[in-house]
Amino acid sequence: MKPAAQKQAQARALTVDEFCREYRIGRTTFYQQVRLGHLRVRKIGKRSLIATEDAEAWFRTLDVAEPASLASAPINSNR
C-alpha cells in the first residue's frame, strides 16, 4: 500500500489502542461495549479495527451529563 493510501485507510479506521486513547476509555470498557453490541468492530485476520463512522456513532449514543440543579446544591456560607 502506498503511503498516501495508507494514511487515508488509517483515517477511516482506528485500532483498539487508538480508539481507547481517542475516547479516553480503558480496554475493559471497550470490550464491554463491544460485547453489549454498542460498538461495532471489523476484523482483518486477528486485527480489530473500528471504523471512524462507528466510533462517532457510538460516542453520540452516550448519555449527556446534565449539570446539577442550583436549587439542590448545598449553600456554602463560608464565602
Buried (B, 14 or more C-beta within 10 A) or exposed (E): EEEEEEEEEEEEBBEBEBBBEEBEEEEEEBBEBBEEEEBBBEEEEEEBBBBBEBBEEBEEEEEEEEEEEEEEEEEEEEE
